[in-house]
């Protein structure tokens, strides 16, 4: 996986899914020098548990519908909507309709590369 760091081109066929269990899987896309893209797939009813981390994060809904909670605020979002999670803010989601999210992190999630 580290061979993709700072690579200007990352092709879908090079990105493997990691099964996180309970209807959630992710694949790491391009990353390097403080920025990382991660695609996360959810089955209907799957949850992204409430958590926080020191990374700034944006999320773009590529497909599906979700109920997101960020810093105690709850909203329903769908394809085309985006969210911003400030560092160390508690956040999570529940998938209402099977979907895909594109998460962007700064700095990169070194913990995802292990």
N, C-alpha and C positions, 0 to 999 in steps of 0.2 A: 504494500500500500504506500509506503513512504517514497517509492520511486515516482509517484505522481506529484509530490510536493514541488511547487513552483513550475510545473510543466504547463506550458501555454495551451496545450490541447489535451483534454481528457475525454475519451470516447466511452459511450454507454457500455459497450461490450467489455470494457476494462473494469467496470464497477460492479462489485459483487454485493448482494444483499447480506445483511447480518440480521438473523431472526432474533428479535428482542422478546418474543413470546406474547401470548395473549392477543394475537391479531395485529401485531405491530412489527414492521421490519424497516431497516434503513440501509441506504448505500451512500458512501462518501463520494462526493464528486470532486471538483477542482478545489485546491486549497494551497495556501502558502503565504508567507510574509504577513501574517496577522488576519487572514480572511479565509473562511471555509464555507462551502455549500454542501448541504446534506439533504437528500431526498428521503422522506419518511412516508411509508404506506400504511394505511389503517384499514382494517376490516370494519364493517358496521358494528358499532357497540364497543369497539376497542378504546382503551384510554391511554393517554399520556399522563402518567401519575404527576401529581403536584410536586414541583421541585424548584430549586434555584441554583444558579451557578454564577461565577464571577465574569462571565462573558456577556457582551451585548448580543442580542439576537433579534433578527427580523424573521417573520414567517409569511410566506405567500401561499395561498390556497390554490393549488393547481387543479384539483378535482375534489368533489364531495362537499359535505356540510359538517360543521363542527360546532360544539359549544366550548368556547375558550374561557378560562378564568386567568386573569393577569392582575396581580396585586389586589385581589379581592373583588375585582370588577368582572362581571360575567356578560358575554355577548355571543350571539349566534353568528357564524361567518360561513361564507360559501365561496365558490370559485371566483377568483379575482380580488378577494379581500386580502388585506395585509395587517400584520400586527407587529408591534415593537415591544420587546421585553428588555427592560433596563437591567444592568448587572445586579445580581443578588435579589431580584424580585421574584416572589413565588408565583409560578404559573403551571398550567396543565390544560389538558383538553379531553373531550369525549367526542368520538366520531359518531355523528348522527346518520350520515349516508357515506358509504365506502369512499375513501378519498386519499389524496396525496398532498403532502406539504413540502415546500422547499424552505428549509431553514438556512439562514446565513449567520455565521458566528464571527465575532471579533473579540479577542484573538481566537486562533484556531483551537478546536477541542482536542488537545493532546490526548485526553482520556479516551477518545474514540479511536485513536490510532494504535492502541495497545492490543 
